Amino acid sequence: MLQFRQVVLLSSLALAAPGYAGKLSIVIDDFGYRPHQENQVLALPSAISVAVLPNAPHAREMATKAHNSGREVLIHLPMAPLSKQPLEKDTLRPEMSQDEIERIIREAVDKVPYAVGLNNHMGSAMTSSLPGMEKVMEALGRYNLYFLDSMTIGNSQAMRAANGTGVKVIKRRVFLDDTQNEADIRVQFNRAIALARRNGSAIAIGHPHPTTVRVLQQMVYNLPPDITLVRPSSLLNEPQVDTSRPGRDTPQTQPTAPRNPFRGVKLCKPKKPLEPVYANRFFNVLSESITHSTLVQYMQLQWQGW
């Protein structure tokens, strides 16, 4: 009888306890430029983390505010993209020396207090360079920072570069606001929830745009009961899939168009001027073709047999 009661009690507790099918982490990039909108982000649940641009005018102020509100702070470090565009100050580039990369990261750590991780701002050229990312991981290891790969390119070498360094790498799954349309942002938010439910966890990155803030204000307080909001650092031991291709260091230029093996037909130039073709020649050729055709040959044989 006692054993039966224990089974009933355990079953009741299991039904009463919320079962979390997925962990959702949200990181808001580009902090340090728009305190008014960023303060609205800081009013949201403290599990939402922020990434601060180290050279932004309000970097130290907003990093301190974020930390004091109980949330996780990351350094949002500019890295070189594949596209040709002006680079921000202290943008990491693959050809930089180890000393130069360490200097930039050291100064970023000083400008963004309380940072526990770092993610890339742009960076498709840098993150797709294995030698470049190896220098970054060596520098991050000195500060005990994890790396959140924003996955601005599918062939990111971040996880491969981190092997053997002790630096933990996690990956973004969803960009919330590629467009600043509220309906689109809701779709992306729900996609992040679906990925968290299917895979156990998902990281979504957004920006402090007014539309993004409004969507977050509406949706983070109405998460499904099987989804819990977490900080990125709580996902450091979650399984990660390395999508990089080994042995290929992406060139630091825009990828060229695929080579077209078909070069067209080359016309040979005649050595002598072409002779004119008269109408009688046309009819002669046509007559010869008809005379030697299978049908005419058959009819001739039949006629001879008669």
Stockholm file with secondary structure:
# STOCKHOLM 1.0

chainA/1-306         MLQFRQVVLLSSLALAAPGYAGKLSIVIDDFGYRPHQENQVLALPSAISVAVLPNAPHAREMATKAHNSGREVLIHLPMAPLSKQPLEKDTLRPEMSQDEIERIIREAVDKVPYAVGLNNHMGSAMTSSLPGMEKVMEALGRYNLYFLDSMTIGNSQAMRAANGTGVKVIKRRVFLDDTQNEADIRVQFNRAIALARRNGSAIAIGHPHPTTVRVLQQMVYNLPPDITLVRPSSLLNEPQVDTSRPGRDTPQTQPTAPRNPFRGVKLCKPKKPLEPVYANRFFNVLSESITHSTLVQYMQLQWQGW
#=GR chainA/1-306 SS CHHHHHHHHHHHHHHHSCCCCEEEEEEEEEETSCHHHHHHHHTSCTTSEEEECTTSTTHHHHHHHHHHTTCCEEEEEEECCSSCCCCCTTCBCTTSCHHHHHHHHHHHHHHSTTEEEEEEEECHHHHTCHHHHHHHHHHHHHHTCEEEECCSSTTCCHHHHHTTTCCCEEECCEESCSSCCHHHHHHHHHHHHHHHHHHSEEEEEECCCHHHHHHHHHHGGGCCTTEEEECGGGGTTSCCCCCCCTTCCCCSSCCCCCCCCCCCCCCCCCSSCCCCCCHHHHHHHHHHHHHTSHHHHHHHHHHHHC
#=GC SS_cons         CHHHHHHHHHHHHHHHSCCCCEEEEEEEEEETSCHHHHHHHHTSCTTSEEEECTTSTTHHHHHHHHHHTTCCEEEEEEECCSSCCCCCTTCBCTTSCHHHHHHHHHHHHHHSTTEEEEEEEECHHHHTCHHHHHHHHHHHHHHTCEEEECCSSTTCCHHHHHTTTCCCEEECCEESCSSCCHHHHHHHHHHHHHHHHHHSEEEEEECCCHHHHHHHHHHGGGCCTTEEEECGGGGTTSCCCCCCCTTCCCCSSCCCCCCCCCCCCCCCCCSSCCCCCCHHHHHHHHHHHHHTSHHHHHHHHHHHHC
//
